[in-house]
């Protein structure tokens, strides 16, 4: 059974990995611009959705792996 430490670690690592992968995907897709150009609202929303989706997927994947393989 998972204890509090495992749950906190899954959430923390999932948030870090998901945020990083979401930002990298946004950069590859060209939805992030440099400092000189102000990003439009649509790009900000798309970027936020990518980060939230990647974070959710990383947390779910880590939780599945942690709880069912080590649980």
C-alpha positions, 0 to 999 in steps of 0.5 A: 500500500502507498504511504504519504511519502510515495504519493507526495513523490509521485505528485512532485515528480509528475508535476516537474516532468509534466511541466518540463515536457509541456514547455518543451512541446510548446517550444517545439510546436512554436507556441512560445516566442522570445522576450521581444514579442508578446505572446497572444492569448491563444498561444498562452492558452494552448501552452497552458493546456499542454503543460496541464495535460502533460503534468496530468499524464506524467502523474498518472503514469508515475502513479500507475508504475509506482503503485502497481509495480512497487505497491 
